[in-house]
């Protein structure tokens, strides 16, 4: 078989580990051939390819980013996009496609599978918000980066008796915020799943100062205040209709200063959370996803996504993974509140 591989959406550590595993097992054990599509769905849409064989995947296991490039191109939004993808796959002699991505990239894969294109999905995202899999690779690395930042901010917060706010990514889910906030001993963690009450947040901050410590607030980029409490600006939309998030940390700092009289400063971790080498866990998970994805292709099990359940890798229908977001369980948020304030 000749198999196309693409990586779409925001990049994340571990993408190269998947590509390596797919190609190594596909060539060595099954004798398949590969072609890389560049820049996510833009590749098959515009017939942008790159050679993909064992020489191309040598040494890429610990490298962040993706050797194939990525984009947020959405062929469904382009007139005749699906037909162009189908024609270009045929023109490249591609029998099957492995799409590595999050909700958006796999949403396109779901649609293509419904149109009869032979596709298998691999879940990636630092946000860990994909349904049907316990974890996505990239998440563990992002939590490590955020936790290290929180650890460092504790000492400088204490030195200056400041409120230090850390804004983390995660889109509309609080996985990175709560995992790093708990691991880093934050005094307040605000997640998109629960609209925060600014009076309560200021109460936690004051009680932390009263105990002679400086507070660290972790805020997820998608966190929102209770209705009418603080006015927020809305960002522009991407090709999948998602609003560009970011900026809640600054808004929060101003509001905290106004209400408590304490100096409040914000660190936005941004794309640092997505860059650089994957953690050992992410390399392990990404590699296993790649090995199982090529098995699914070899067996012709189309329209499936590989997923982690406990320590097993299973296959689930792509549609199951992309119809609802996996938000943070509220019971776990309540559990963490013992450390707030
Ligand atoms: O989905 C991954 C993610 O890093 C989100 O956490 C964040 O909201 C978004 O991508 C940022 O996108 P971009 O790379 O386009 O700025």
py3Dmol code that shows the C-alpha trace and the ligand (Angstrom):
import py3Dmol

protein = """\
ATOM      1  CA  UNK A   1       0.000   0.000   0.000  1.00  0.00           C
ATOM      2  CA  UNK A   2       1.011   3.625  -0.446  1.00  0.00           C
ATOM      3  CA  UNK A   3       0.018   5.574   2.644  1.00  0.00           C
ATOM      4  CA  UNK A   4      -0.192   9.341   3.122  1.00  0.00           C
ATOM      5  CA  UNK A   5       0.590  10.883   6.513  1.00  0.00           C
ATOM      6  CA  UNK A   6      -0.313  14.395   7.700  1.00  0.00           C
ATOM      7  CA  UNK A   7      -0.215  16.421  10.913  1.00  0.00           C
ATOM      8  CA  UNK A   8      -2.848  19.164  11.358  1.00  0.00           C
ATOM      9  CA  UNK A   9      -3.827  21.889  13.816  1.00  0.00           C
ATOM     10  CA  UNK A  10      -1.591  23.317  16.527  1.00  0.00           C
ATOM     11  CA  UNK A  11       1.652  21.350  16.723  1.00  0.00           C
ATOM     12  CA  UNK A  12       2.550  19.449  19.874  1.00  0.00           C
ATOM     13  CA  UNK A  13       5.476  17.459  21.246  1.00  0.00           C
ATOM     14  CA  UNK A  14       5.293  13.821  20.114  1.00  0.00           C
ATOM     15  CA  UNK A  15       4.083  14.280  16.520  1.00  0.00           C
ATOM     16  CA  UNK A  16       7.438  13.166  15.144  1.00  0.00           C
ATOM     17  CA  UNK A  17       7.408  10.112  17.407  1.00  0.00           C
ATOM     18  CA  UNK A  18       4.103   9.008  15.812  1.00  0.00           C
ATOM     19  CA  UNK A  19       5.420   9.562  12.276  1.00  0.00           C
ATOM     20  CA  UNK A  20       8.568   7.567  13.078  1.00  0.00           C
ATOM     21  CA  UNK A  21       6.623   4.633  14.555  1.00  0.00           C
ATOM     22  CA  UNK A  22       4.164   4.534  11.638  1.00  0.00           C
ATOM     23  CA  UNK A  23       6.933   4.535   9.044  1.00  0.00           C
ATOM     24  CA  UNK A  24       9.284   2.146  10.856  1.00  0.00           C
ATOM     25  CA  UNK A  25       6.635  -0.518  11.406  1.00  0.00           C
ATOM     26  CA  UNK A  26       4.917   0.119   8.068  1.00  0.00           C
ATOM     27  CA  UNK A  27       8.115  -0.339   6.051  1.00  0.00           C
ATOM     28  CA  UNK A  28       9.913  -2.951   8.164  1.00  0.00           C
ATOM     29  CA  UNK A  29       7.009  -5.262   8.988  1.00  0.00           C
ATOM     30  CA  UNK A  30       4.457  -4.672   6.259  1.00  0.00           C
ATOM     31  CA  UNK A  31       6.489  -3.422   3.286  1.00  0.00           C
ATOM     32  CA  UNK A  32       4.274  -0.349   2.771  1.00  0.00           C
ATOM     33  CA  UNK A  33       5.370   2.895   1.127  1.00  0.00           C
ATOM     34  CA  UNK A  34       4.725   6.388   2.503  1.00  0.00           C
ATOM     35  CA  UNK A  35       4.294   9.933   1.321  1.00  0.00           C
ATOM     36  CA  UNK A  36       4.198  12.935   3.649  1.00  0.00           C
ATOM     37  CA  UNK A  37       1.539  15.611   3.084  1.00  0.00           C
ATOM     38  CA  UNK A  38       2.787  19.011   4.168  1.00  0.00           C
ATOM     39  CA  UNK A  39       1.037  21.508   6.423  1.00  0.00           C
ATOM     40  CA  UNK A  40      -2.020  19.568   7.556  1.00  0.00           C
ATOM     41  CA  UNK A  41      -5.018  19.415   5.223  1.00  0.00           C
ATOM     42  CA  UNK A  42      -3.351  22.030   3.010  1.00  0.00           C
ATOM     43  CA  UNK A  43      -1.105  19.172   1.780  1.00  0.00           C
ATOM     44  CA  UNK A  44      -3.778  16.979   0.190  1.00  0.00           C
ATOM     45  CA  UNK A  45      -5.789  20.045  -0.808  1.00  0.00           C
ATOM     46  CA  UNK A  46      -2.933  21.641  -2.749  1.00  0.00           C
ATOM     47  CA  UNK A  47      -0.916  18.492  -3.463  1.00  0.00           C
ATOM     48  CA  UNK A  48       2.039  19.523  -1.326  1.00  0.00           C
ATOM     49  CA  UNK A  49       4.055  16.428  -0.566  1.00  0.00           C
ATOM     50  CA  UNK A  50       7.396  15.391   0.791  1.00  0.00           C
ATOM     51  CA  UNK A  51       9.269  12.067   0.727  1.00  0.00           C
ATOM     52  CA  UNK A  52       8.690   9.929   3.798  1.00  0.00           C
ATOM     53  CA  UNK A  53      10.743   6.805   4.379  1.00  0.00           C
ATOM     54  CA  UNK A  54      13.083   5.355   6.982  1.00  0.00           C
ATOM     55  CA  UNK A  55      15.907   7.856   6.217  1.00  0.00           C
ATOM     56  CA  UNK A  56      13.517  10.778   6.783  1.00  0.00           C
ATOM     57  CA  UNK A  57      12.443   9.521  10.224  1.00  0.00           C
ATOM     58  CA  UNK A  58      15.924   8.813  11.594  1.00  0.00           C
ATOM     59  CA  UNK A  59      16.668  10.850  14.737  1.00  0.00           C
ATOM     60  CA  UNK A  60      13.268  12.544  15.013  1.00  0.00           C
ATOM     61  CA  UNK A  61      11.935  10.759  18.141  1.00  0.00           C
ATOM     62  CA  UNK A  62      13.042  13.480  20.623  1.00  0.00           C
ATOM     63  CA  UNK A  63      12.356  16.423  18.305  1.00  0.00           C
ATOM     64  CA  UNK A  64       9.417  18.718  19.015  1.00  0.00           C
ATOM     65  CA  UNK A  65       7.215  20.145  16.255  1.00  0.00           C
ATOM     66  CA  UNK A  66       6.487  18.123  13.148  1.00  0.00           C
ATOM     67  CA  UNK A  67       8.742  17.323  10.191  1.00  0.00           C
ATOM     68  CA  UNK A  68       5.629  17.499   7.979  1.00  0.00           C
ATOM     69  CA  UNK A  69       4.564  21.004   9.028  1.00  0.00           C
ATOM     70  CA  UNK A  70       1.058  21.870  10.177  1.00  0.00           C
ATOM     71  CA  UNK A  71      -1.753  24.345   9.526  1.00  0.00           C
ATOM     72  CA  UNK A  72      -5.359  24.993  10.452  1.00  0.00           C
ATOM     73  CA  UNK A  73      -6.550  24.673   6.830  1.00  0.00           C
ATOM     74  CA  UNK A  74     -10.095  23.325   6.665  1.00  0.00           C
ATOM     75  CA  UNK A  75     -10.886  21.683   3.278  1.00  0.00           C
ATOM     76  CA  UNK A  76     -14.578  21.474   4.217  1.00  0.00           C
ATOM     77  CA  UNK A  77     -14.729  25.287   4.146  1.00  0.00           C
ATOM     78  CA  UNK A  78     -13.105  25.444   0.699  1.00  0.00           C
ATOM     79  CA  UNK A  79     -15.438  25.124  -2.263  1.00  0.00           C
ATOM     80  CA  UNK A  80     -14.958  21.689  -3.820  1.00  0.00           C
ATOM     81  CA  UNK A  81     -12.353  20.976  -1.108  1.00  0.00           C
ATOM     82  CA  UNK A  82     -13.344  17.378  -0.416  1.00  0.00           C
ATOM     83  CA  UNK A  83     -13.269  16.505  -4.147  1.00  0.00           C
ATOM     84  CA  UNK A  84      -9.854  18.157  -4.502  1.00  0.00           C
ATOM     85  CA  UNK A  85      -8.524  16.111  -1.594  1.00  0.00           C
ATOM     86  CA  UNK A  86      -9.936  12.931  -3.137  1.00  0.00           C
ATOM     87  CA  UNK A  87      -8.482  13.735  -6.594  1.00  0.00           C
ATOM     88  CA  UNK A  88      -5.063  14.615  -5.207  1.00  0.00           C
ATOM     89  CA  UNK A  89      -4.901  11.431  -3.139  1.00  0.00           C
ATOM     90  CA  UNK A  90      -5.715   9.469  -6.289  1.00  0.00           C
ATOM     91  CA  UNK A  91      -3.140  11.415  -8.331  1.00  0.00           C
ATOM     92  CA  UNK A  92      -0.469  10.628  -5.710  1.00  0.00           C
ATOM     93  CA  UNK A  93      -1.407   6.945  -5.828  1.00  0.00           C
ATOM     94  CA  UNK A  94      -2.360   7.063  -2.150  1.00  0.00           C
ATOM     95  CA  UNK A  95      -4.502   4.144  -0.921  1.00  0.00           C
ATOM     96  CA  UNK A  96      -4.950   5.326   2.665  1.00  0.00           C
ATOM     97  CA  UNK A  97      -4.310   8.300   4.888  1.00  0.00           C
ATOM     98  CA  UNK A  98      -3.155   8.596   8.498  1.00  0.00           C
ATOM     99  CA  UNK A  99      -4.305  11.938   9.947  1.00  0.00           C
ATOM    100  CA  UNK A 100      -2.636  12.996  13.188  1.00  0.00           C
ATOM    101  CA  UNK A 101      -4.493  15.834  14.878  1.00  0.00           C
ATOM    102  CA  UNK A 102      -6.994  17.150  17.358  1.00  0.00           C
ATOM    103  CA  UNK A 103     -10.718  17.801  17.229  1.00  0.00           C
ATOM    104  CA  UNK A 104     -10.562  19.862  14.010  1.00  0.00           C
ATOM    105  CA  UNK A 105      -8.153  17.724  11.977  1.00  0.00           C
ATOM    106  CA  UNK A 106      -9.952  14.563  13.032  1.00  0.00           C
ATOM    107  CA  UNK A 107     -13.308  16.229  12.355  1.00  0.00           C
ATOM    108  CA  UNK A 108     -12.219  16.551   8.709  1.00  0.00           C
ATOM    109  CA  UNK A 109     -11.004  12.934   8.801  1.00  0.00           C
ATOM    110  CA  UNK A 110     -14.442  11.877  10.097  1.00  0.00           C
ATOM    111  CA  UNK A 111     -16.117  13.630   7.158  1.00  0.00           C
ATOM    112  CA  UNK A 112     -13.685  12.092   4.639  1.00  0.00           C
ATOM    113  CA  UNK A 113     -14.261   8.632   6.114  1.00  0.00           C
ATOM    114  CA  UNK A 114     -18.013   9.150   5.662  1.00  0.00           C
ATOM    115  CA  UNK A 115     -17.275   9.993   1.994  1.00  0.00           C
ATOM    116  CA  UNK A 116     -15.494   6.653   1.554  1.00  0.00           C
ATOM    117  CA  UNK A 117     -11.878   7.817   1.871  1.00  0.00           C
ATOM    118  CA  UNK A 118      -9.709   5.245   3.668  1.00  0.00           C
ATOM    119  CA  UNK A 119      -8.503   7.099   6.726  1.00  0.00           C
ATOM    120  CA  UNK A 120      -7.256   6.316  10.247  1.00  0.00           C
ATOM    121  CA  UNK A 121      -6.830   8.987  12.949  1.00  0.00           C
ATOM    122  CA  UNK A 122      -4.292   9.535  15.725  1.00  0.00           C
ATOM    123  CA  UNK A 123      -5.274  11.890  18.590  1.00  0.00           C
ATOM    124  CA  UNK A 124      -2.894  14.721  19.510  1.00  0.00           C
ATOM    125  CA  UNK A 125      -3.284  17.908  21.467  1.00  0.00           C
ATOM    126  CA  UNK A 126      -1.706  19.545  24.463  1.00  0.00           C
ATOM    127  CA  UNK A 127      -5.282  20.395  25.562  1.00  0.00           C
ATOM    128  CA  UNK A 128      -6.212  16.731  26.315  1.00  0.00           C
ATOM    129  CA  UNK A 129      -9.792  17.604  25.325  1.00  0.00           C
ATOM    130  CA  UNK A 130     -10.444  14.776  22.873  1.00  0.00           C
ATOM    131  CA  UNK A 131     -13.227  12.435  23.788  1.00  0.00           C
ATOM    132  CA  UNK A 132     -12.757   8.663  23.638  1.00  0.00           C
ATOM    133  CA  UNK A 133      -9.109   8.634  24.739  1.00  0.00           C
ATOM    134  CA  UNK A 134      -7.885   8.883  28.341  1.00  0.00           C
ATOM    135  CA  UNK A 135      -4.920  11.032  27.280  1.00  0.00           C
ATOM    136  CA  UNK A 136      -3.513  12.651  24.172  1.00  0.00           C
ATOM    137  CA  UNK A 137       0.239  13.005  23.721  1.00  0.00           C
ATOM    138  CA  UNK A 138       1.599  16.530  24.117  1.00  0.00           C
ATOM    139  CA  UNK A 139      -0.439  17.090  27.266  1.00  0.00           C
ATOM    140  CA  UNK A 140       2.140  15.627  29.643  1.00  0.00           C
ATOM    141  CA  UNK A 141       4.907  17.823  28.193  1.00  0.00           C
ATOM    142  CA  UNK A 142       2.728  20.942  28.447  1.00  0.00           C
ATOM    143  CA  UNK A 143       1.958  20.143  32.102  1.00  0.00           C
ATOM    144  CA  UNK A 144       5.699  19.743  32.793  1.00  0.00           C
ATOM    145  CA  UNK A 145       6.473  23.131  31.232  1.00  0.00           C
ATOM    146  CA  UNK A 146       3.666  24.862  33.144  1.00  0.00           C
ATOM    147  CA  UNK A 147       4.584  23.190  36.447  1.00  0.00           C
ATOM    148  CA  UNK A 148       8.195  24.247  36.139  1.00  0.00           C
ATOM    149  CA  UNK A 149       7.080  27.821  35.503  1.00  0.00           C
ATOM    150  CA  UNK A 150       4.803  27.771  38.580  1.00  0.00           C
ATOM    151  CA  UNK A 151       7.635  26.402  40.741  1.00  0.00           C
ATOM    152  CA  UNK A 152       9.865  29.273  39.625  1.00  0.00           C
ATOM    153  CA  UNK A 153       7.178  31.901  40.123  1.00  0.00           C
ATOM    154  CA  UNK A 154       6.617  30.899  43.777  1.00  0.00           C
ATOM    155  CA  UNK A 155      10.010  32.209  44.867  1.00  0.00           C
ATOM    156  CA  UNK A 156       9.766  35.507  43.041  1.00  0.00           C
ATOM    157  CA  UNK A 157       6.163  36.024  44.231  1.00  0.00           C
ATOM    158  CA  UNK A 158       7.365  35.576  47.834  1.00  0.00           C
ATOM    159  CA  UNK A 159      10.290  37.989  47.384  1.00  0.00           C
ATOM    160  CA  UNK A 160       8.034  40.806  46.199  1.00  0.00           C
ATOM    161  CA  UNK A 161       4.780  39.936  47.993  1.00  0.00           C
ATOM    162  CA  UNK A 162       3.017  40.004  44.648  1.00  0.00           C
ATOM    163  CA  UNK A 163       0.132  38.086  43.180  1.00  0.00           C
ATOM    164  CA  UNK A 164       1.593  36.178  40.239  1.00  0.00           C
ATOM    165  CA  UNK A 165      -0.846  34.940  37.641  1.00  0.00           C
ATOM    166  CA  UNK A 166       0.080  32.211  35.170  1.00  0.00           C
ATOM    167  CA  UNK A 167      -2.057  31.976  32.041  1.00  0.00           C
ATOM    168  CA  UNK A 168      -1.926  28.518  30.483  1.00  0.00           C
ATOM    169  CA  UNK A 169      -3.375  27.106  27.263  1.00  0.00           C
ATOM    170  CA  UNK A 170      -6.019  24.397  26.951  1.00  0.00           C
ATOM    171  CA  UNK A 171      -8.730  26.087  24.899  1.00  0.00           C
ATOM    172  CA  UNK A 172     -12.139  25.352  26.444  1.00  0.00           C
ATOM    173  CA  UNK A 173     -10.886  22.688  28.852  1.00  0.00           C
ATOM    174  CA  UNK A 174      -9.039  23.053  32.140  1.00  0.00           C
ATOM    175  CA  UNK A 175      -6.800  19.982  31.956  1.00  0.00           C
ATOM    176  CA  UNK A 176      -3.457  21.798  31.744  1.00  0.00           C
ATOM    177  CA  UNK A 177      -4.527  24.402  34.311  1.00  0.00           C
ATOM    178  CA  UNK A 178      -5.643  21.969  36.949  1.00  0.00           C
ATOM    179  CA  UNK A 179      -2.890  19.391  36.492  1.00  0.00           C
ATOM    180  CA  UNK A 180      -0.102  21.991  36.558  1.00  0.00           C
ATOM    181  CA  UNK A 181      -1.834  24.072  39.233  1.00  0.00           C
ATOM    182  CA  UNK A 182      -2.127  21.094  41.550  1.00  0.00           C
ATOM    183  CA  UNK A 183       1.394  19.849  40.782  1.00  0.00           C
ATOM    184  CA  UNK A 184       2.836  23.349  41.300  1.00  0.00           C
ATOM    185  CA  UNK A 185       0.894  24.127  44.484  1.00  0.00           C
ATOM    186  CA  UNK A 186      -1.072  27.078  43.055  1.00  0.00           C
ATOM    187  CA  UNK A 187      -3.444  28.870  45.454  1.00  0.00           C
ATOM    188  CA  UNK A 188      -6.151  29.502  42.884  1.00  0.00           C
ATOM    189  CA  UNK A 189      -6.882  27.602  39.664  1.00  0.00           C
ATOM    190  CA  UNK A 190      -9.494  28.951  37.263  1.00  0.00           C
ATOM    191  CA  UNK A 191     -10.824  26.697  34.521  1.00  0.00           C
ATOM    192  CA  UNK A 192     -13.250  27.219  31.613  1.00  0.00           C
ATOM    193  CA  UNK A 193     -15.685  24.639  32.949  1.00  0.00           C
ATOM    194  CA  UNK A 194     -16.594  26.785  35.990  1.00  0.00           C
ATOM    195  CA  UNK A 195     -17.229  30.535  35.632  1.00  0.00           C
ATOM    196  CA  UNK A 196     -15.232  32.187  38.411  1.00  0.00           C
ATOM    197  CA  UNK A 197     -16.500  34.659  40.956  1.00  0.00           C
ATOM    198  CA  UNK A 198     -13.987  37.531  41.184  1.00  0.00           C
ATOM    199  CA  UNK A 199     -14.977  38.279  44.802  1.00  0.00           C
ATOM    200  CA  UNK A 200     -14.222  34.685  45.765  1.00  0.00           C
ATOM    201  CA  UNK A 201     -10.865  34.830  43.901  1.00  0.00           C
ATOM    202  CA  UNK A 202      -9.915  38.032  45.777  1.00  0.00           C
ATOM    203  CA  UNK A 203     -10.948  36.358  49.043  1.00  0.00           C
ATOM    204  CA  UNK A 204      -8.558  33.461  48.347  1.00  0.00           C
ATOM    205  CA  UNK A 205      -5.778  35.921  47.524  1.00  0.00           C
ATOM    206  CA  UNK A 206      -6.285  37.884  50.730  1.00  0.00           C
ATOM    207  CA  UNK A 207      -6.334  34.760  52.867  1.00  0.00           C
ATOM    208  CA  UNK A 208      -3.057  33.637  51.302  1.00  0.00           C
ATOM    209  CA  UNK A 209      -1.426  36.975  52.115  1.00  0.00           C
ATOM    210  CA  UNK A 210      -2.879  36.773  55.637  1.00  0.00           C
ATOM    211  CA  UNK A 211      -0.987  33.483  56.080  1.00  0.00           C
ATOM    212  CA  UNK A 212       2.237  35.345  55.095  1.00  0.00           C
ATOM    213  CA  UNK A 213       2.613  33.754  51.687  1.00  0.00           C
ATOM    214  CA  UNK A 214       2.263  35.230  48.196  1.00  0.00           C
ATOM    215  CA  UNK A 215      -0.454  33.739  45.988  1.00  0.00           C
ATOM    216  CA  UNK A 216      -0.007  32.051  42.621  1.00  0.00           C
ATOM    217  CA  UNK A 217      -3.095  32.031  40.410  1.00  0.00           C
ATOM    218  CA  UNK A 218      -3.241  29.644  37.452  1.00  0.00           C
ATOM    219  CA  UNK A 219      -5.816  30.714  34.891  1.00  0.00           C
ATOM    220  CA  UNK A 220      -6.757  28.697  31.816  1.00  0.00           C
ATOM    221  CA  UNK A 221      -6.924  30.858  28.686  1.00  0.00           C
ATOM    222  CA  UNK A 222     -10.591  29.890  28.267  1.00  0.00           C
ATOM    223  CA  UNK A 223     -11.658  30.728  31.849  1.00  0.00           C
ATOM    224  CA  UNK A 224     -14.559  33.180  32.149  1.00  0.00           C
ATOM    225  CA  UNK A 225     -15.897  35.342  34.972  1.00  0.00           C
ATOM    226  CA  UNK A 226     -19.482  35.004  36.165  1.00  0.00           C
ATOM    227  CA  UNK A 227     -21.950  36.905  33.967  1.00  0.00           C
ATOM    228  CA  UNK A 228     -21.552  40.666  34.105  1.00  0.00           C
ATOM    229  CA  UNK A 229     -18.614  40.705  36.565  1.00  0.00           C
ATOM    230  CA  UNK A 230     -15.820  41.699  34.158  1.00  0.00           C
ATOM    231  CA  UNK A 231     -16.008  42.751  30.521  1.00  0.00           C
ATOM    232  CA  UNK A 232     -13.933  40.596  28.143  1.00  0.00           C
ATOM    233  CA  UNK A 233     -12.844  41.301  24.567  1.00  0.00           C
ATOM    234  CA  UNK A 234     -13.613  38.629  21.963  1.00  0.00           C
ATOM    235  CA  UNK A 235     -10.861  37.455  19.614  1.00  0.00           C
ATOM    236  CA  UNK A 236     -10.946  36.596  15.911  1.00  0.00           C
ATOM    237  CA  UNK A 237     -12.084  33.210  14.581  1.00  0.00           C
ATOM    238  CA  UNK A 238      -9.942  30.589  12.799  1.00  0.00           C
ATOM    239  CA  UNK A 239     -10.950  28.426   9.788  1.00  0.00           C
ATOM    240  CA  UNK A 240     -12.743  26.012  12.113  1.00  0.00           C
ATOM    241  CA  UNK A 241     -14.737  28.801  13.775  1.00  0.00           C
ATOM    242  CA  UNK A 242     -12.736  28.762  17.026  1.00  0.00           C
ATOM    243  CA  UNK A 243     -12.119  32.035  18.774  1.00  0.00           C
ATOM    244  CA  UNK A 244      -8.442  32.903  19.364  1.00  0.00           C
ATOM    245  CA  UNK A 245      -8.056  32.857  23.139  1.00  0.00           C
ATOM    246  CA  UNK A 246      -5.586  34.655  25.378  1.00  0.00           C
ATOM    247  CA  UNK A 247      -5.557  37.754  27.546  1.00  0.00           C
ATOM    248  CA  UNK A 248      -7.647  36.681  30.546  1.00  0.00           C
ATOM    249  CA  UNK A 249      -4.493  36.775  32.758  1.00  0.00           C
ATOM    250  CA  UNK A 250      -3.992  40.517  32.162  1.00  0.00           C
ATOM    251  CA  UNK A 251      -7.665  41.270  32.721  1.00  0.00           C
ATOM    252  CA  UNK A 252      -7.560  39.331  35.962  1.00  0.00           C
ATOM    253  CA  UNK A 253      -4.402  41.109  37.183  1.00  0.00           C
ATOM    254  CA  UNK A 254      -6.024  44.528  36.720  1.00  0.00           C
ATOM    255  CA  UNK A 255      -9.174  43.443  38.491  1.00  0.00           C
ATOM    256  CA  UNK A 256      -7.258  41.889  41.414  1.00  0.00           C
ATOM    257  CA  UNK A 257      -5.130  45.028  41.850  1.00  0.00           C
ATOM    258  CA  UNK A 258      -8.231  47.209  41.803  1.00  0.00           C
ATOM    259  CA  UNK A 259     -10.063  45.102  44.355  1.00  0.00           C
ATOM    260  CA  UNK A 260      -7.265  44.068  46.750  1.00  0.00           C
ATOM    261  CA  UNK A 261      -4.710  46.869  46.380  1.00  0.00           C
ATOM    262  CA  UNK A 262      -1.983  44.213  45.921  1.00  0.00           C
ATOM    263  CA  UNK A 263       0.384  44.276  42.970  1.00  0.00           C
ATOM    264  CA  UNK A 264      -0.598  41.568  40.478  1.00  0.00           C
ATOM    265  CA  UNK A 265       1.481  40.536  37.437  1.00  0.00           C
ATOM    266  CA  UNK A 266       0.839  38.019  34.690  1.00  0.00           C
ATOM    267  CA  UNK A 267       3.021  35.476  32.891  1.00  0.00           C
ATOM    268  CA  UNK A 268       1.497  34.088  29.689  1.00  0.00           C
ATOM    269  CA  UNK A 269       3.151  30.752  28.911  1.00  0.00           C
ATOM    270  CA  UNK A 270       1.740  30.618  25.379  1.00  0.00           C
ATOM    271  CA  UNK A 271       3.441  28.476  22.771  1.00  0.00           C
ATOM    272  CA  UNK A 272       6.325  27.578  25.101  1.00  0.00           C
ATOM    273  CA  UNK A 273       3.947  24.859  26.348  1.00  0.00           C
ATOM    274  CA  UNK A 274       3.890  23.307  22.884  1.00  0.00           C
ATOM    275  CA  UNK A 275       7.513  23.651  21.906  1.00  0.00           C
ATOM    276  CA  UNK A 276      10.618  21.568  22.409  1.00  0.00           C
ATOM    277  CA  UNK A 277      11.291  17.963  23.172  1.00  0.00           C
ATOM    278  CA  UNK A 278       8.451  15.638  24.278  1.00  0.00           C
ATOM    279  CA  UNK A 279       8.493  14.150  27.771  1.00  0.00           C
ATOM    280  CA  UNK A 280       9.323  10.420  28.032  1.00  0.00           C
ATOM    281  CA  UNK A 281       5.611   9.676  28.632  1.00  0.00           C
ATOM    282  CA  UNK A 282       4.596  11.552  25.478  1.00  0.00           C
ATOM    283  CA  UNK A 283       7.253   9.764  23.427  1.00  0.00           C
ATOM    284  CA  UNK A 284       5.978   6.444  24.744  1.00  0.00           C
ATOM    285  CA  UNK A 285       2.304   7.235  24.099  1.00  0.00           C
ATOM    286  CA  UNK A 286       2.930   8.755  20.665  1.00  0.00           C
ATOM    287  CA  UNK A 287       5.045   5.777  19.631  1.00  0.00           C
ATOM    288  CA  UNK A 288       2.373   3.300  20.715  1.00  0.00           C
ATOM    289  CA  UNK A 289      -0.333   5.289  18.901  1.00  0.00           C
ATOM    290  CA  UNK A 290       1.799   5.176  15.742  1.00  0.00           C
ATOM    291  CA  UNK A 291       2.359   1.409  15.982  1.00  0.00           C
ATOM    292  CA  UNK A 292      -1.371   0.771  16.429  1.00  0.00           C
ATOM    293  CA  UNK A 293      -2.402   3.223  13.694  1.00  0.00           C
ATOM    294  CA  UNK A 294      -0.338   1.410  11.092  1.00  0.00           C
ATOM    295  CA  UNK A 295      -1.837  -1.901  12.256  1.00  0.00           C
ATOM    296  CA  UNK A 296      -5.331  -0.438  11.714  1.00  0.00           C
ATOM    297  CA  UNK A 297      -4.367   0.689   8.200  1.00  0.00           C
ATOM    298  CA  UNK A 298      -2.799  -2.689   7.404  1.00  0.00           C
ATOM    299  CA  UNK A 299      -6.005  -4.437   8.495  1.00  0.00           C
ATOM    300  CA  UNK A 300      -8.209  -1.978   6.561  1.00  0.00           C
ATOM    301  CA  UNK A 301     -10.028  -0.839   9.709  1.00  0.00           C
ATOM    302  CA  UNK A 302     -11.109   2.534   8.239  1.00  0.00           C
ATOM    303  CA  UNK A 303     -12.786   5.445   9.966  1.00  0.00           C
ATOM    304  CA  UNK A 304     -11.162   4.597  13.289  1.00  0.00           C
ATOM    305  CA  UNK A 305      -9.002   6.499  15.742  1.00  0.00           C
ATOM    306  CA  UNK A 306      -6.474   4.876  18.065  1.00  0.00           C
ATOM    307  CA  UNK A 307      -7.153   5.723  21.706  1.00  0.00           C
ATOM    308  CA  UNK A 308      -5.689   5.092  25.150  1.00  0.00           C
ATOM    309  CA  UNK A 309      -7.911   3.246  27.645  1.00  0.00           C
ATOM    310  CA  UNK A 310      -6.037   2.543  30.854  1.00  0.00           C
ATOM    311  CA  UNK A 311      -2.789   1.131  29.504  1.00  0.00           C
ATOM    312  CA  UNK A 312      -4.365  -0.404  26.387  1.00  0.00           C
ATOM    313  CA  UNK A 313      -4.488   1.116  22.931  1.00  0.00           C
ATOM    314  CA  UNK A 314      -7.910   0.505  21.393  1.00  0.00           C
ATOM    315  CA  UNK A 315      -9.675   1.618  18.207  1.00  0.00           C
ATOM    316  CA  UNK A 316     -12.790   3.791  18.351  1.00  0.00           C
ATOM    317  CA  UNK A 317     -14.934   5.275  15.561  1.00  0.00           C
ATOM    318  CA  UNK A 318     -13.573   8.696  14.554  1.00  0.00           C
ATOM    319  CA  UNK A 319     -17.032  10.191  15.041  1.00  0.00           C
ATOM    320  CA  UNK A 320     -16.995   9.159  18.719  1.00  0.00           C
ATOM    321  CA  UNK A 321     -13.840  11.198  19.293  1.00  0.00           C
ATOM    322  CA  UNK A 322     -14.946  14.368  17.542  1.00  0.00           C
ATOM    323  CA  UNK A 323     -18.575  14.985  18.427  1.00  0.00           C
ATOM    324  CA  UNK A 324     -18.109  16.197  22.023  1.00  0.00           C
ATOM    325  CA  UNK A 325     -15.239  17.824  23.903  1.00  0.00           C
ATOM    326  CA  UNK A 326     -13.757  16.102  26.948  1.00  0.00           C
ATOM    327  CA  UNK A 327     -13.948  18.817  29.571  1.00  0.00           C
ATOM    328  CA  UNK A 328     -12.480  18.643  33.063  1.00  0.00           C
ATOM    329  CA  UNK A 329     -14.591  16.604  35.549  1.00  0.00           C
ATOM    330  CA  UNK A 330     -16.127  18.966  38.104  1.00  0.00           C
ATOM    331  CA  UNK A 331     -15.678  16.481  40.943  1.00  0.00           C
ATOM    332  CA  UNK A 332     -11.892  16.647  40.416  1.00  0.00           C
ATOM    333  CA  UNK A 333     -12.003  20.448  40.428  1.00  0.00           C
ATOM    334  CA  UNK A 334     -13.901  20.409  43.732  1.00  0.00           C
ATOM    335  CA  UNK A 335     -11.335  17.983  45.135  1.00  0.00           C
ATOM    336  CA  UNK A 336      -8.512  20.459  44.341  1.00  0.00           C
ATOM    337  CA  UNK A 337     -10.248  23.369  46.098  1.00  0.00           C
ATOM    338  CA  UNK A 338      -8.892  22.359  49.493  1.00  0.00           C
ATOM    339  CA  UNK A 339      -5.648  24.064  48.389  1.00  0.00           C
ATOM    340  CA  UNK A 340      -7.269  27.329  47.280  1.00  0.00           C
ATOM    341  CA  UNK A 341      -6.654  30.391  49.423  1.00  0.00           C
TER     342      UNK A 341
END
"""
ligand_1 = """\
16
LIG
O -5.091 23.386 20.665
C -3.798 23.676 21.044
C -3.624 25.142 21.344
O -2.290 25.360 21.768
C -4.618 25.714 22.362
O -4.285 25.395 23.686
C -4.570 27.173 22.025
O -5.776 27.836 22.353
C -4.384 27.172 20.537
O -3.837 25.915 20.186
C -3.468 28.266 20.049
O -3.462 28.237 18.678
P -2.393 28.954 17.747
O -1.207 28.074 17.663
O -3.075 29.064 16.441
O -2.047 30.247 18.388
"""
view = py3Dmol.view(width=600, height=400)
view.addModel(protein, "pdb")
view.setStyle({"model": 0}, {"cartoon": {"style": "trace"}})
view.addModel(ligand_1, "xyz")
view.setStyle({"model": 1}, {"stick": {}})
view.zoomTo()
view.show()
